[in-house]
Amino acid sequence: MSVLSSLLCLIAAAGIYAALPRPKAPSGAIKPVCQPSVIVLDGIGMVLGVAFFSLALIGMSDWGGAAALAALFCLAPASLSLVLFVVAARQETSWVRFFSNGFEFTQFGLKVRVMYEELKKIEVRLWEASGWAAWWQSTIGSSGPRSAVLLNGAESTKTLVFKRKDGAKFTISSELIPDLQRILISIDRAGMELPDGISDYQRRKIRERRERMYGGPEREAPPATSEQKDVARIAALIEHARRNTGS
């Protein structure tokens, strides 16, 4: 009977997993790089959870002595399944979309819209890590409620760090952005200072392209000459006289 119950639980778990809603990233969204894939992460988590949670629960309830203690230690590898499920959920529900006036950062389904005018500073930083540390940083995605991270999974990546005036930070690997120059043009057009890591030559090219796309900065009209002022005054007198005659 216990074997049949276990099989029924496995079938129910598979059915629930298949029925879970999977949000689709909108068009143009940038998603984090997931290594391994979400399906592989879920599969490993399922195997670890079923195997070690079952051993722990059965051992602690039916066994005694050293066997029960060994079963208790099975909870440690079993808890890794929860970490893998969280990582997989983060990969499925996190992305960034850039607009002409800002960007929208989505993480675990929670969205925040940031306008370029709300930013305090934009920096270019080299993000370096090795081995499991690089994987962890690229998959977990956040170091706190006010620090969202979206990396490409490499051990070394050049990132754009957007710092909002209230202290929130948004870090994105520049290699993930398909049209980085367009975004820099939008930042420059919004009146924000371009990141410090951009050379003077790149700044000049960005501003030249912005002026070709949107036109140059608005110029004030030149002051009127004395002749133009006289013509305008005569025209005003004629218009005033015409109105008085008509009345």
VENSULGI-V148337 format. One record per backbone hydrogen bond with DSSP energy under -1.0 kcal/mol. NH is the residue of the N-H (numbers start at 1). CO is the residue of the C=O. E is the energy in kcal/mol with one decimal. If there is no record, write none. Layout:
nh = {NH/NH}
co = {CO/CO}
e = {E/E}
This chain:
nh = {5/6/7/8/9/10/11/12/13/14/15/16/17/18/19/29/30/33/41/42/43/44/45/46/47/48/49/50/51/52/53/54/55/56/57/58/59/60/61/62/63/67/69/70/71/72/73/75/76/78/79/81/83/84/85/86/87/88/89/90/91/92/93/95/96/97/99/103/104/105/106/107/109/110/112/114/116/118/119/120/121/123/125/127/129/133/135/136/137/138/139/140/143/147/148/149/150/157/159/160/161/162/163/164/165/167/169/170/171/172/173/174/176/177/183/184/185/186/187/188/189/190/191/192/198/203/204/205/206/207/208/209/210/211/212/213/214/215/229/230/231/232/233/234/235/236/237/238/239/240/241/242/243/244/245/246/247}
co = {1/2/3/4/5/6/7/8/9/10/11/12/13/14/15/26/96/151/37/38/39/40/41/42/43/44/45/46/47/48/49/50/51/52/53/54/55/56/57/58/59/64/65/66/67/68/69/72/73/74/75/78/79/80/81/82/83/84/85/86/87/88/89/106/30/104/102/114/97/112/95/110/93/107/105/103/101/115/116/163/163/161/159/157/155/130/131/132/133/134/135/136/147/144/169/141/171/127/125/172/123/170/121/168/118/164/146/162/148/160/150/158/173/174/179/180/181/182/183/184/185/186/188/187/195/199/200/201/202/203/204/205/206/207/208/209/210/211/225/226/227/228/229/230/231/232/233/234/235/236/237/238/239/240/241/242/243}
e = {-2.3/-2.3/-2.4/-2.3/-2.3/-2.3/-2.5/-2.4/-2.6/-2.4/-2.3/-2.5/-2.4/-2.3/-1.6/-1.8/-3.1/-1.2/-2.3/-2.5/-2.3/-2.7/-2.4/-2.3/-2.3/-2.5/-2.5/-2.7/-2.4/-2.3/-1.7/-1.2/-1.9/-2.4/-2.6/-2.7/-2.6/-2.3/-1.2/-2.6/-1.8/-1.1/-1.6/-2.6/-2.1/-1.7/-1.5/-1.6/-1.3/-1.6/-1.9/-1.3/-1.2/-2.3/-2.1/-2.1/-2.4/-2.5/-2.3/-2.4/-2.2/-1.7/-1.4/-2.1/-1.9/-2.3/-3.6/-2.4/-3.0/-2.5/-3.0/-2.3/-2.0/-1.9/-1.8/-3.0/-2.3/-1.4/-1.3/-3.3/-1.6/-2.3/-2.2/-3.4/-2.8/-1.6/-1.7/-2.8/-2.4/-1.9/-1.5/-2.7/-1.1/-1.5/-2.2/-3.2/-2.5/-2.4/-3.5/-2.9/-3.0/-2.9/-2.7/-3.0/-1.8/-1.9/-2.3/-2.0/-2.7/-2.2/-2.1/-3.0/-1.2/-1.0/-1.3/-2.3/-2.2/-2.0/-2.3/-2.4/-2.5/-1.6/-1.3/-1.8/-1.5/-2.3/-2.3/-2.2/-2.4/-2.3/-2.2/-2.2/-2.2/-2.3/-1.8/-2.1/-3.1/-1.5/-2.0/-2.2/-2.4/-2.2/-2.2/-2.5/-2.4/-1.9/-2.0/-2.5/-2.2/-2.1/-2.5/-2.4/-1.8/-1.9/-2.2/-2.0/-1.7}
